[in-house]
């Protein structure tokens, strides 16, 4: 169950990272409210997951999901570059997150 909480925390991190783009410096109320809610929810779920998952692993996986998700949505939604090198390192990041999960012992 803790890994599911961590996955959800990572997905919320993706949401708030992308949401920052739409807040216009926190001047737009609805995107700002949704982004702030995602930040709080992500932190709460991370703290709950860290009860059973070592914090180094939990934090690395959480940020890995956030980085990979934000970069992927940046490519798909915001027109950011999808160069072969960038895609290679995103894939490498995914391998690292899976490797941390498989070797965590939690």
Backbone as XML, in Angstrom:
<?xml version="1.0"?>
<chain id="A" units="angstrom">
  <residue number="1" name="UNK">
    <atom name="N" x="0.807" y="-1.188" z="0.000"/>
    <atom name="CA" x="0.000" y="0.000" z="0.000"/>
    <atom name="C" x="0.857" y="1.262" z="0.000"/>
  </residue>
  <residue number="2" name="UNK">
    <atom name="N" x="1.988" y="1.242" z="0.685"/>
    <atom name="CA" x="2.833" y="2.424" z="0.762"/>
    <atom name="C" x="3.413" y="2.804" z="-0.601"/>
  </residue>
  <residue number="3" name="UNK">
    <atom name="N" x="3.678" y="1.801" z="-1.428"/>
    <atom name="CA" x="4.173" y="2.103" z="-2.773"/>
    <atom name="C" x="3.095" y="2.770" z="-3.612"/>
  </residue>
  <residue number="4" name="UNK">
    <atom name="N" x="1.841" y="2.397" z="-3.409"/>
    <atom name="CA" x="0.735" y="3.046" z="-4.125"/>
    <atom name="C" x="0.599" y="4.499" z="-3.678"/>
  </residue>
  <residue number="5" name="UNK">
    <atom name="N" x="0.766" y="4.742" z="-2.378"/>
    <atom name="CA" x="0.743" y="6.113" z="-1.878"/>
    <atom name="C" x="1.869" y="6.938" z="-2.496"/>
  </residue>
  <residue number="6" name="UNK">
    <atom name="N" x="3.036" y="6.319" z="-2.599"/>
    <atom name="CA" x="4.180" y="7.005" z="-3.188"/>
    <atom name="C" x="3.940" y="7.295" z="-4.668"/>
  </residue>
  <residue number="7" name="UNK">
    <atom name="N" x="3.359" y="6.360" z="-5.379"/>
    <atom name="CA" x="3.036" y="6.580" z="-6.789"/>
    <atom name="C" x="2.064" y="7.751" z="-6.932"/>
  </residue>
  <residue number="8" name="UNK">
    <atom name="N" x="1.030" y="7.765" z="-6.112"/>
    <atom name="CA" x="0.060" y="8.854" z="-6.161"/>
    <atom name="C" x="0.711" y="10.188" z="-5.786"/>
  </residue>
  <residue number="9" name="UNK">
    <atom name="N" x="1.597" y="10.169" z="-4.797"/>
    <atom name="CA" x="2.329" y="11.383" z="-4.423"/>
    <atom name="C" x="3.154" y="11.898" z="-5.601"/>
  </residue>
  <residue number="10" name="UNK">
    <atom name="N" x="3.804" y="10.981" z="-6.311"/>
    <atom name="CA" x="4.596" y="11.364" z="-7.487"/>
    <atom name="C" x="3.726" y="11.941" z="-8.597"/>
  </residue>
  <residue number="11" name="UNK">
    <atom name="N" x="2.558" y="11.354" z="-8.799"/>
    <atom name="CA" x="1.649" y="11.875" z="-9.827"/>
    <atom name="C" x="1.133" y="13.263" z="-9.456"/>
  </residue>
  <residue number="12" name="UNK">
    <atom name="N" x="0.872" y="13.475" z="-8.167"/>
    <atom name="CA" x="0.478" y="14.817" z="-7.736"/>
    <atom name="C" x="1.627" y="15.806" z="-7.913"/>
  </residue>
  <residue number="13" name="UNK">
    <atom name="N" x="2.850" y="15.338" z="-7.747"/>
    <atom name="CA" x="3.998" y="16.214" z="-7.981"/>
    <atom name="C" x="4.057" y="16.628" z="-9.453"/>
  </residue>
  <residue number="14" name="UNK">
    <atom name="N" x="3.777" y="15.688" z="-10.334"/>
    <atom name="CA" x="3.709" y="16.020" z="-11.760"/>
    <atom name="C" x="2.635" y="17.088" z="-11.975"/>
  </residue>
  <residue number="15" name="UNK">
    <atom name="N" x="1.488" y="16.888" z="-11.332"/>
    <atom name="CA" x="0.382" y="17.833" z="-11.476"/>
    <atom name="C" x="0.740" y="19.236" z="-11.029"/>
  </residue>
  <residue number="16" name="UNK">
    <atom name="N" x="1.400" y="19.349" z="-9.875"/>
    <atom name="CA" x="1.719" y="20.706" z="-9.425"/>
    <atom name="C" x="2.865" y="21.316" z="-10.216"/>
  </residue>
  <residue number="17" name="UNK">
    <atom name="N" x="3.784" y="20.495" z="-10.671"/>
    <atom name="CA" x="4.880" y="21.039" z="-11.480"/>
    <atom name="C" x="4.344" y="21.623" z="-12.789"/>
  </residue>
  <residue number="18" name="UNK">
    <atom name="N" x="3.466" y="20.890" z="-13.446"/>
    <atom name="CA" x="2.854" y="21.397" z="-14.677"/>
    <atom name="C" x="1.891" y="22.537" z="-14.345"/>
  </residue>
  <residue number="19" name="UNK">
    <atom name="N" x="1.193" y="22.418" z="-13.224"/>
    <atom name="CA" x="0.250" y="23.453" z="-12.812"/>
    <atom name="C" x="0.911" y="24.811" z="-12.626"/>
  </residue>
  <residue number="20" name="UNK">
    <atom name="N" x="2.171" y="24.817" z="-12.209"/>
    <atom name="CA" x="2.883" y="26.083" z="-12.036"/>
    <atom name="C" x="2.890" y="26.912" z="-13.319"/>
  </residue>
  <residue number="21" name="UNK">
    <atom name="N" x="2.950" y="26.217" z="-14.440"/>
    <atom name="CA" x="2.974" y="26.901" z="-15.737"/>
    <atom name="C" x="1.667" y="27.665" z="-15.972"/>
  </residue>
  <residue number="22" name="UNK">
    <atom name="N" x="0.577" y="27.158" z="-15.421"/>
    <atom name="CA" x="-0.743" y="27.737" z="-15.673"/>
    <atom name="C" x="-1.190" y="28.739" z="-14.603"/>
  </residue>
  <residue number="23" name="UNK">
    <atom name="N" x="-0.429" y="28.871" z="-13.513"/>
    <atom name="CA" x="-0.836" y="29.803" z="-12.452"/>
    <atom name="C" x="-0.514" y="31.251" z="-12.789"/>
  </residue>
  <residue number="24" name="UNK">
    <atom name="N" x="0.388" y="31.457" z="-13.748"/>
    <atom name="CA" x="0.838" y="32.799" z="-14.121"/>
    <atom name="C" x="1.336" y="33.542" z="-12.884"/>
  </residue>
  <residue number="25" name="UNK">
    <atom name="N" x="2.273" y="32.911" z="-12.201"/>
    <atom name="CA" x="2.844" y="33.518" z="-10.989"/>
    <atom name="C" x="1.856" y="33.591" z="-9.843"/>
  </residue>
  <residue number="26" name="UNK">
    <atom name="N" x="0.971" y="32.617" z="-9.763"/>
    <atom name="CA" x="-0.082" y="32.535" z="-8.745"/>
    <atom name="C" x="-1.029" y="33.740" z="-8.797"/>
  </residue>
  <residue number="27" name="UNK">
    <atom name="N" x="-1.257" y="34.246" z="-10.004"/>
    <atom name="CA" x="-2.223" y="35.340" z="-10.182"/>
    <atom name="C" x="-3.564" y="34.835" z="-10.708"/>
  </residue>
  <residue number="28" name="UNK">
    <atom name="N" x="-3.630" y="33.592" z="-11.144"/>
    <atom name="CA" x="-4.877" y="33.008" z="-11.629"/>
    <atom name="C" x="-5.427" y="32.102" z="-10.527"/>
  </residue>
  <residue number="29" name="UNK">
    <atom name="N" x="-6.612" y="32.425" z="-9.983"/>
    <atom name="CA" x="-7.109" y="31.735" z="-8.786"/>
    <atom name="C" x="-7.303" y="30.221" z="-8.928"/>
  </residue>
  <residue number="30" name="UNK">
    <atom name="N" x="-8.010" y="29.751" z="-9.932"/>
    <atom name="CA" x="-8.288" y="28.311" z="-10.009"/>
    <atom name="C" x="-7.026" y="27.483" z="-10.226"/>
  </residue>
  <residue number="31" name="UNK">
    <atom name="N" x="-6.189" y="27.812" z="-11.223"/>
    <atom name="CA" x="-4.946" y="27.036" z="-11.348"/>
    <atom name="C" x="-4.064" y="27.118" z="-10.095"/>
  </residue>
  <residue number="32" name="UNK">
    <atom name="N" x="-4.075" y="28.261" z="-9.429"/>
    <atom name="CA" x="-3.273" y="28.418" z="-8.210"/>
    <atom name="C" x="-3.807" y="27.528" z="-7.092"/>
  </residue>
  <residue number="33" name="UNK">
    <atom name="N" x="-5.124" y="27.478" z="-6.948"/>
    <atom name="CA" x="-5.738" y="26.625" z="-5.928"/>
    <atom name="C" x="-5.462" y="25.150" z="-6.200"/>
  </residue>
  <residue number="34" name="UNK">
    <atom name="N" x="-5.616" y="24.734" z="-7.448"/>
    <atom name="CA" x="-5.357" y="23.333" z="-7.799"/>
    <atom name="C" x="-3.891" y="22.969" z="-7.612"/>
  </residue>
  <residue number="35" name="UNK">
    <atom name="N" x="-3.009" y="23.878" z="-8.003"/>
    <atom name="CA" x="-1.572" y="23.625" z="-7.849"/>
    <atom name="C" x="-1.187" y="23.543" z="-6.375"/>
  </residue>
  <residue number="36" name="UNK">
    <atom name="N" x="-1.682" y="24.467" z="-5.578"/>
    <atom name="CA" x="-1.398" y="24.445" z="-4.142"/>
    <atom name="C" x="-1.939" y="23.189" z="-3.476"/>
  </residue>
  <residue number="37" name="UNK">
    <atom name="N" x="-3.131" y="22.763" z="-3.872"/>
    <atom name="CA" x="-3.713" y="21.529" z="-3.328"/>
    <atom name="C" x="-2.876" y="20.316" z="-3.699"/>
  </residue>
  <residue number="38" name="UNK">
    <atom name="N" x="-2.379" y="20.295" z="-4.926"/>
    <atom name="CA" x="-1.539" y="19.172" z="-5.366"/>
    <atom name="C" x="-0.227" y="19.137" z="-4.592"/>
  </residue>
  <residue number="39" name="UNK">
    <atom name="N" x="0.337" y="20.310" z="-4.299"/>
    <atom name="CA" x="1.580" y="20.368" z="-3.517"/>
    <atom name="C" x="1.353" y="19.773" z="-2.122"/>
  </residue>
  <residue number="40" name="UNK">
    <atom name="N" x="0.298" y="20.227" z="-1.475"/>
    <atom name="CA" x="0.001" y="19.743" z="-0.115"/>
    <atom name="C" x="-0.288" y="18.241" z="-0.135"/>
  </residue>
  <residue number="41" name="UNK">
    <atom name="N" x="-1.136" y="17.808" z="-1.064"/>
    <atom name="CA" x="-1.471" y="16.389" z="-1.149"/>
    <atom name="C" x="-0.255" y="15.524" z="-1.430"/>
  </residue>
  <residue number="42" name="UNK">
    <atom name="N" x="0.616" y="15.992" z="-2.308"/>
    <atom name="CA" x="1.828" y="15.255" z="-2.642"/>
    <atom name="C" x="2.724" y="15.080" z="-1.421"/>
  </residue>
  <residue number="43" name="UNK">
    <atom name="N" x="2.894" y="16.140" z="-0.654"/>
    <atom name="CA" x="3.736" y="16.069" z="0.549"/>
    <atom name="C" x="3.141" y="15.148" z="1.605"/>
  </residue>
  <residue number="44" name="UNK">
    <atom name="N" x="1.831" y="15.228" z="1.792"/>
    <atom name="CA" x="1.178" y="14.356" z="2.780"/>
    <atom name="C" x="1.349" y="12.895" z="2.388"/>
  </residue>
  <residue number="45" name="UNK">
    <atom name="N" x="1.093" y="12.579" z="1.125"/>
    <atom name="CA" x="1.228" y="11.186" z="0.679"/>
    <atom name="C" x="2.670" y="10.711" z="0.758"/>
  </residue>
  <residue number="46" name="UNK">
    <atom name="N" x="3.627" y="11.587" z="0.430"/>
    <atom name="CA" x="5.041" y="11.214" z="0.571"/>
    <atom name="C" x="5.354" y="10.884" z="2.022"/>
  </residue>
  <residue number="47" name="UNK">
    <atom name="N" x="4.869" y="11.692" z="2.943"/>
    <atom name="CA" x="5.165" y="11.443" z="4.359"/>
    <atom name="C" x="4.528" y="10.142" z="4.840"/>
  </residue>
  <residue number="48" name="UNK">
    <atom name="N" x="3.343" y="9.821" z="4.333"/>
    <atom name="CA" x="2.701" y="8.554" z="4.703"/>
    <atom name="C" x="3.463" y="7.360" z="4.121"/>
  </residue>
  <residue number="49" name="UNK">
    <atom name="N" x="3.899" y="7.492" z="2.882"/>
    <atom name="CA" x="4.656" y="6.401" z="2.251"/>
    <atom name="C" x="5.983" y="6.173" z="2.961"/>
  </residue>
  <residue number="50" name="UNK">
    <atom name="N" x="6.589" y="7.255" z="3.451"/>
    <atom name="CA" x="7.900" y="7.158" z="4.103"/>
    <atom name="C" x="7.831" y="6.469" z="5.461"/>
  </residue>
  <residue number="51" name="UNK">
    <atom name="N" x="6.633" y="6.173" z="5.928"/>
    <atom name="CA" x="6.518" y="5.393" z="7.169"/>
    <atom name="C" x="7.067" y="3.983" z="6.989"/>
  </residue>
  <residue number="52" name="UNK">
    <atom name="N" x="6.926" y="3.449" z="5.770"/>
    <atom name="CA" x="7.344" y="2.062" z="5.534"/>
    <atom name="C" x="8.454" y="1.930" z="4.494"/>
  </residue>
  <residue number="53" name="UNK">
    <atom name="N" x="8.702" y="2.976" z="3.732"/>
    <atom name="CA" x="9.733" y="2.951" z="2.695"/>
    <atom name="C" x="10.874" y="3.836" z="3.185"/>
  </residue>
  <residue number="54" name="UNK">
    <atom name="N" x="12.119" y="3.388" z="3.074"/>
    <atom name="CA" x="13.241" y="4.231" z="3.506"/>
    <atom name="C" x="13.162" y="5.609" z="2.836"/>
  </residue>
  <residue number="55" name="UNK">
    <atom name="N" x="13.423" y="6.665" z="3.581"/>
    <atom name="CA" x="13.221" y="8.023" z="3.074"/>
    <atom name="C" x="14.085" y="8.315" z="1.848"/>
  </residue>
  <residue number="56" name="UNK">
    <atom name="N" x="15.291" y="7.800" z="1.813"/>
    <atom name="CA" x="16.140" y="8.022" z="0.636"/>
    <atom name="C" x="15.527" y="7.438" z="-0.613"/>
  </residue>
  <residue number="57" name="UNK">
    <atom name="N" x="14.987" y="6.242" z="-0.483"/>
    <atom name="CA" x="14.324" y="5.595" z="-1.611"/>
    <atom name="C" x="13.033" y="6.316" z="-1.952"/>
  </residue>
  <residue number="58" name="UNK">
    <atom name="N" x="12.220" y="6.613" z="-0.937"/>
    <atom name="CA" x="10.932" y="7.270" z="-1.183"/>
    <atom name="C" x="11.131" y="8.622" z="-1.863"/>
  </residue>
  <residue number="59" name="UNK">
    <atom name="N" x="12.068" y="9.397" z="-1.373"/>
    <atom name="CA" x="12.297" y="10.723" z="-1.944"/>
    <atom name="C" x="12.821" y="10.624" z="-3.376"/>
  </residue>
  <residue number="60" name="UNK">
    <atom name="N" x="13.735" y="9.702" z="-3.610"/>
    <atom name="CA" x="14.290" y="9.535" z="-4.961"/>
    <atom name="C" x="13.212" y="9.088" z="-5.945"/>
  </residue>
  <residue number="61" name="UNK">
    <atom name="N" x="12.371" y="8.153" z="-5.530"/>
    <atom name="CA" x="11.296" y="7.689" z="-6.408"/>
    <atom name="C" x="10.289" y="8.803" z="-6.641"/>
  </residue>
  <residue number="62" name="UNK">
    <atom name="N" x="9.923" y="9.525" z="-5.582"/>
    <atom name="CA" x="8.967" y="10.633" z="-5.682"/>
    <atom name="C" x="9.454" y="11.698" z="-6.661"/>
  </residue>
  <residue number="63" name="UNK">
    <atom name="N" x="10.708" y="12.107" z="-6.504"/>
    <atom name="CA" x="11.231" y="13.122" z="-7.418"/>
    <atom name="C" x="11.425" y="12.560" z="-8.820"/>
  </residue>
  <residue number="64" name="UNK">
    <atom name="N" x="11.793" y="11.283" z="-8.911"/>
    <atom name="CA" x="11.948" y="10.661" z="-10.230"/>
    <atom name="C" x="10.637" y="10.646" z="-11.006"/>
  </residue>
  <residue number="65" name="UNK">
    <atom name="N" x="9.553" y="10.277" z="-10.328"/>
    <atom name="CA" x="8.239" y="10.294" z="-10.969"/>
    <atom name="C" x="7.899" y="11.725" z="-11.388"/>
  </residue>
  <residue number="66" name="UNK">
    <atom name="N" x="8.174" y="12.669" z="-10.506"/>
    <atom name="CA" x="7.876" y="14.069" z="-10.810"/>
    <atom name="C" x="8.672" y="14.597" z="-11.994"/>
  </residue>
  <residue number="67" name="UNK">
    <atom name="N" x="9.955" y="14.306" z="-12.016"/>
    <atom name="CA" x="10.818" y="14.780" z="-13.102"/>
    <atom name="C" x="10.402" y="14.140" z="-14.427"/>
  </residue>
  <residue number="68" name="UNK">
    <atom name="N" x="10.250" y="12.832" z="-14.424"/>
    <atom name="CA" x="9.895" y="12.138" z="-15.663"/>
    <atom name="C" x="8.522" y="12.567" z="-16.159"/>
  </residue>
  <residue number="69" name="UNK">
    <atom name="N" x="7.572" y="12.679" z="-15.245"/>
    <atom name="CA" x="6.222" y="13.071" z="-15.637"/>
    <atom name="C" x="6.159" y="14.499" z="-16.136"/>
  </residue>
  <residue number="70" name="UNK">
    <atom name="N" x="6.825" y="15.408" z="-15.440"/>
    <atom name="CA" x="6.814" y="16.812" z="-15.862"/>
    <atom name="C" x="7.518" y="16.987" z="-17.204"/>
  </residue>
  <residue number="71" name="UNK">
    <atom name="N" x="8.623" y="16.303" z="-17.387"/>
    <atom name="CA" x="9.333" y="16.407" z="-18.666"/>
    <atom name="C" x="8.505" y="15.815" z="-19.802"/>
  </residue>
  <residue number="72" name="UNK">
    <atom name="N" x="7.847" y="14.685" z="-19.543"/>
    <atom name="CA" x="7.014" y="14.054" z="-20.564"/>
    <atom name="C" x="5.822" y="14.937" z="-20.924"/>
  </residue>
  <residue number="73" name="UNK">
    <atom name="N" x="5.144" y="15.474" z="-19.909"/>
    <atom name="CA" x="4.007" y="16.360" z="-20.192"/>
    <atom name="C" x="4.469" y="17.673" z="-20.812"/>
  </residue>
  <residue number="74" name="UNK">
    <atom name="N" x="5.663" y="18.110" z="-20.475"/>
    <atom name="CA" x="6.224" y="19.290" z="-21.127"/>
    <atom name="C" x="6.370" y="19.069" z="-22.620"/>
  </residue>
  <residue number="75" name="UNK">
    <atom name="N" x="6.802" y="17.876" z="-22.982"/>
    <atom name="CA" x="6.927" y="17.523" z="-24.399"/>
    <atom name="C" x="5.548" y="17.430" z="-25.048"/>
  </residue>
  <residue number="76" name="UNK">
    <atom name="N" x="4.624" y="16.725" z="-24.385"/>
    <atom name="CA" x="3.311" y="16.462" z="-24.982"/>
    <atom name="C" x="2.383" y="17.664" z="-24.980"/>
  </residue>
  <residue number="77" name="UNK">
    <atom name="N" x="2.415" y="18.467" z="-23.915"/>
    <atom name="CA" x="1.450" y="19.562" z="-23.777"/>
    <atom name="C" x="2.021" y="20.947" z="-24.067"/>
  </residue>
  <residue number="78" name="UNK">
    <atom name="N" x="3.303" y="21.121" z="-23.803"/>
    <atom name="CA" x="3.868" y="22.465" z="-23.865"/>
    <atom name="C" x="4.828" y="22.676" z="-25.025"/>
  </residue>
  <residue number="79" name="UNK">
    <atom name="N" x="4.972" y="21.660" z="-25.854"/>
    <atom name="CA" x="5.811" y="21.808" z="-27.041"/>
    <atom name="C" x="7.302" y="21.833" z="-26.775"/>
  </residue>
  <residue number="80" name="UNK">
    <atom name="N" x="7.726" y="21.269" z="-25.656"/>
    <atom name="CA" x="9.159" y="21.216" z="-25.374"/>
    <atom name="C" x="9.833" y="20.194" z="-26.288"/>
  </residue>
  <residue number="81" name="UNK">
    <atom name="N" x="11.118" y="20.346" z="-26.476"/>
    <atom name="CA" x="11.868" y="19.496" z="-27.403"/>
    <atom name="C" x="11.867" y="18.031" z="-26.956"/>
  </residue>
  <residue number="82" name="UNK">
    <atom name="N" x="11.735" y="17.142" z="-27.935"/>
    <atom name="CA" x="11.800" y="15.694" z="-27.684"/>
    <atom name="C" x="12.993" y="15.130" z="-28.440"/>
  </residue>
  <residue number="83" name="UNK">
    <atom name="N" x="14.177" y="15.572" z="-28.058"/>
    <atom name="CA" x="15.389" y="15.125" z="-28.730"/>
    <atom name="C" x="15.715" y="13.689" z="-28.322"/>
  </residue>
  <residue number="84" name="UNK">
    <atom name="N" x="16.455" y="12.969" z="-29.158"/>
    <atom name="CA" x="16.831" y="11.599" z="-28.784"/>
    <atom name="C" x="17.569" y="11.535" z="-27.442"/>
  </residue>
  <residue number="85" name="UNK">
    <atom name="N" x="18.444" y="12.466" z="-27.196"/>
    <atom name="CA" x="19.179" y="12.472" z="-25.923"/>
    <atom name="C" x="18.242" y="12.652" z="-24.739"/>
  </residue>
  <residue number="86" name="UNK">
    <atom name="N" x="17.310" y="13.556" z="-24.863"/>
    <atom name="CA" x="16.356" y="13.806" z="-23.776"/>
    <atom name="C" x="15.499" y="12.568" z="-23.518"/>
  </residue>
  <residue number="87" name="UNK">
    <atom name="N" x="15.020" y="11.940" z="-24.573"/>
    <atom name="CA" x="14.203" y="10.736" z="-24.425"/>
    <atom name="C" x="15.015" y="9.589" z="-23.821"/>
  </residue>
  <residue number="88" name="UNK">
    <atom name="N" x="16.286" y="9.486" z="-24.208"/>
    <atom name="CA" x="17.155" y="8.453" z="-23.642"/>
    <atom name="C" x="17.293" y="8.633" z="-22.132"/>
  </residue>
  <residue number="89" name="UNK">
    <atom name="N" x="17.538" y="9.858" z="-21.689"/>
    <atom name="CA" x="17.734" y="10.083" z="-20.263"/>
    <atom name="C" x="16.429" y="9.974" z="-19.479"/>
  </residue>
  <residue number="90" name="UNK">
    <atom name="N" x="15.304" y="10.271" z="-20.098"/>
    <atom name="CA" x="14.015" y="10.015" z="-19.439"/>
    <atom name="C" x="13.817" y="8.513" z="-19.243"/>
  </residue>
  <residue number="91" name="UNK">
    <atom name="N" x="14.175" y="7.725" z="-20.260"/>
    <atom name="CA" x="14.076" y="6.268" z="-20.138"/>
    <atom name="C" x="15.027" y="5.759" z="-19.055"/>
  </residue>
  <residue number="92" name="UNK">
    <atom name="N" x="16.206" y="6.327" z="-18.989"/>
    <atom name="CA" x="17.177" y="5.941" z="-17.965"/>
    <atom name="C" x="16.647" y="6.265" z="-16.571"/>
  </residue>
  <residue number="93" name="UNK">
    <atom name="N" x="15.981" y="7.393" z="-16.441"/>
    <atom name="CA" x="15.369" y="7.773" z="-15.170"/>
    <atom name="C" x="14.297" y="6.768" z="-14.766"/>
  </residue>
  <residue number="94" name="UNK">
    <atom name="N" x="13.500" y="6.341" z="-15.713"/>
    <atom name="CA" x="12.470" y="5.332" z="-15.442"/>
    <atom name="C" x="13.112" y="4.030" z="-14.958"/>
  </residue>
  <residue number="95" name="UNK">
    <atom name="N" x="14.182" y="3.614" z="-15.589"/>
    <atom name="CA" x="14.900" y="2.412" z="-15.166"/>
    <atom name="C" x="15.414" y="2.580" z="-13.737"/>
  </residue>
  <residue number="96" name="UNK">
    <atom name="N" x="15.927" y="3.761" z="-13.411"/>
    <atom name="CA" x="16.436" y="4.014" z="-12.061"/>
    <atom name="C" x="15.322" y="3.932" z="-11.020"/>
  </residue>
  <residue number="97" name="UNK">
    <atom name="N" x="14.156" y="4.505" z="-11.316"/>
    <atom name="CA" x="13.028" y="4.461" z="-10.377"/>
    <atom name="C" x="12.588" y="3.018" z="-10.160"/>
  </residue>
  <residue number="98" name="UNK">
    <atom name="N" x="12.465" y="2.256" z="-11.238"/>
    <atom name="CA" x="12.086" y="0.843" z="-11.110"/>
    <atom name="C" x="13.147" y="0.082" z="-10.325"/>
  </residue>
  <residue number="99" name="UNK">
    <atom name="N" x="14.420" y="0.356" z="-10.588"/>
    <atom name="CA" x="15.497" y="-0.301" z="-9.858"/>
    <atom name="C" x="15.462" y="0.003" z="-8.364"/>
  </residue>
  <residue number="100" name="UNK">
    <atom name="N" x="15.156" y="1.238" z="-8.011"/>
    <atom name="CA" x="15.037" y="1.584" z="-6.594"/>
    <atom name="C" x="13.891" y="0.824" z="-5.940"/>
  </residue>
  <residue number="101" name="UNK">
    <atom name="N" x="12.795" y="0.698" z="-6.647"/>
    <atom name="CA" x="11.647" y="-0.046" z="-6.117"/>
    <atom name="C" x="12.038" y="-1.518" z="-5.893"/>
  </residue>
  <residue number="102" name="UNK">
    <atom name="N" x="12.676" y="-2.105" z="-6.880"/>
    <atom name="CA" x="13.004" y="-3.532" z="-6.810"/>
    <atom name="C" x="14.072" y="-3.852" z="-5.769"/>
  </residue>
  <residue number="103" name="UNK">
    <atom name="N" x="14.911" y="-2.888" z="-5.445"/>
    <atom name="CA" x="16.017" y="-3.161" z="-4.518"/>
    <atom name="C" x="15.829" y="-2.523" z="-3.149"/>
  </residue>
  <residue number="104" name="UNK">
    <atom name="N" x="14.658" y="-1.956" z="-2.895"/>
    <atom name="CA" x="14.463" y="-1.224" z="-1.637"/>
    <atom name="C" x="14.330" y="-2.137" z="-0.420"/>
  </residue>
  <residue number="105" name="UNK">
    <atom name="N" x="13.836" y="-3.348" z="-0.628"/>
    <atom name="CA" x="13.625" y="-4.237" z="0.499"/>
    <atom name="C" x="12.406" y="-3.885" z="1.317"/>
  </residue>
  <residue number="106" name="UNK">
    <atom name="N" x="11.665" y="-2.850" z="0.932"/>
    <atom name="CA" x="10.456" y="-2.441" z="1.671"/>
    <atom name="C" x="9.242" y="-3.167" z="1.142"/>
  </residue>
</chain>
